[in-house]
Amino acid sequence: MRDPGRPGDSPREILLHLPDGQDFSRALEALDRQLSGADPMDVVVDIGTRKLSTRELLRLEEAISRHGSRLLRVTESPSRKGGSTLRIVGSSGSRHREVVEEESQRPSEDFERTLLHKGVLRAGQMIKYGGNVVILGDVNPGAEVIAGGDVVVVGTVRGLIHAGARGNSAAIVVALRLDPVQLRIGRHFSRRPEDGPTEEGGPEMAWVQDGRIVVEEYRSDVRRR
Amino acid sequence: MVTSGKGGVGKTMVTANLGVALAELGKLVAMVDMDVGLRNLDIIMGLENRIVYDLNDVIDGQCKLQQALIMDKRFDNLYLLPAAQTRDKSSITSRQMRELCAELKDRFDFVLLDCPAGIEHGFTVSVAGADEAIVVTTPELNAVRDADRVIGLLEAAGHRNPYLIINRVRPRLVRRNQSLRVQEVVDILAVGLLGVIPEDERVVASMNLGEPVVLYGGEVAHAFRDIARRMLGEEVPMLPVEEGRGVLGALRRMMGIG
């Protein structure tokens, strides 16, 4: 991770802070005021020790682009370790860890980041990650994977997968066997056909073609984007 | 602990019959009814009229553990610790359960906890006390879904290798493709298969009579005796409950995960 404290490499780069302890909306307003009237710039935002949700990140990006500027990257204050944090959040009232949720803090790098999950993803468990997700195991009915990028499952998919969850329709889903309850890619959506599961075969791949999700045999030479 | 997620799949029946089957093999066994407020195990065992003290009395210090344990009518090495009927599940904490289980483990070869259905407090408390978990399911999609959820929770709580018992397998439905196969259930849940129990009307009759079905003989009894031997570490092949495909594969899987 690069040092967040020196954005001065380019004259058009600016570092703005979201102060800790301040309500996100209020901090965003302050940032908005700082940018208004200024020339378009590359903006680096220091979020301190704050944790941003995906939604907040999108709002931040939007606020900056409203002024014709660009969110270059989001940094954390030096006291924190680099990289995005993997949060394991429990369901309310239970002390068991059951939801694995990843909130990535760098939208520009998201698609290059990949989360590896070893083991079966079971009913009631969810992985939410800004980048790509690889699962070594099955995704069972009642489990959900929501990824900003691609999803690869070395196992059988029987649950719900949403690849390209921020609207990236170029995302793909690859699995040894695709038999999901529901598949979403970007803004596209498909259900399992009522006439039963797909026939047994090799690995399968789902992607968007002409505005529809198609599932076909996986070929390593498929070009994307 | 014997658990399931979904209610009505046969946890209590499994607990009672495993208790008897282990006792038949000469093991000293305690069965604990964790379903505080909705106790059942005493009825299935035909011991309802002998209850003086219960689990909550022990935990509250109203009596000694010794006083609350009810010896079985048939086996002097099989004991039941009944649940309180007039309390609710929040009356026991995980810590109290851990202490009680530690005491029971000292005295018995096997302590079987019959968990309540669901994944709430009663489940959490049982998890705290247990070393191993047996998940009971039936070959129905909704029961398998709930079992999957429970296995996820068990894994999160540190029970890495729960065991699976598939109850009420109906060969006729399997042959007509109207029921999940044993192998399909094992594929989805991906845990070690401990046993497969066929559907049998006599199970219901035996529960009403307070005589665990193991005592009747037959295929169900055979299945439970096999499970008991597997729990003692013996390698016992699975009964061909479905007749034909599926069972062999399931066995191989069990050995692999062991």
Chai-1 contact restraints between the chains, C-beta under 6 A:
chainA,res_idxA,chainB,res_idxB,connection_type,confidence,min_distance_angstrom,max_distance_angstrom,comment,restraint_id
A,H96,B,L153,contact,1.0,0.0,6.0,A-B,restraint_1
A,H96,B,A156,contact,1.0,0.0,6.0,A-B,restraint_2
A,H96,B,A157,contact,1.0,0.0,6.0,A-B,restraint_3
A,R97,B,A156,contact,1.0,0.0,6.0,A-B,restraint_4
A,E98,B,A156,contact,1.0,0.0,6.0,A-B,restraint_5
A,V120,B,A190,contact,1.0,0.0,6.0,A-B,restraint_6
A,R122,B,D148,contact,1.0,0.0,6.0,A-B,restraint_7
A,R122,B,I151,contact,1.0,0.0,6.0,A-B,restraint_8
A,R122,B,G152,contact,1.0,0.0,6.0,A-B,restraint_9
A,A123,B,R145,contact,1.0,0.0,6.0,A-B,restraint_10
A,A123,B,D148,contact,1.0,0.0,6.0,A-B,restraint_11
A,A123,B,R149,contact,1.0,0.0,6.0,A-B,restraint_12
A,G124,B,R149,contact,1.0,0.0,6.0,A-B,restraint_13
A,Q125,B,G152,contact,1.0,0.0,6.0,A-B,restraint_14
A,N140,B,D148,contact,1.0,0.0,6.0,A-B,restraint_15
A,N140,B,I188,contact,1.0,0.0,6.0,A-B,restraint_16
A,P141,B,R145,contact,1.0,0.0,6.0,A-B,restraint_17
A,G142,B,R145,contact,1.0,0.0,6.0,A-B,restraint_18
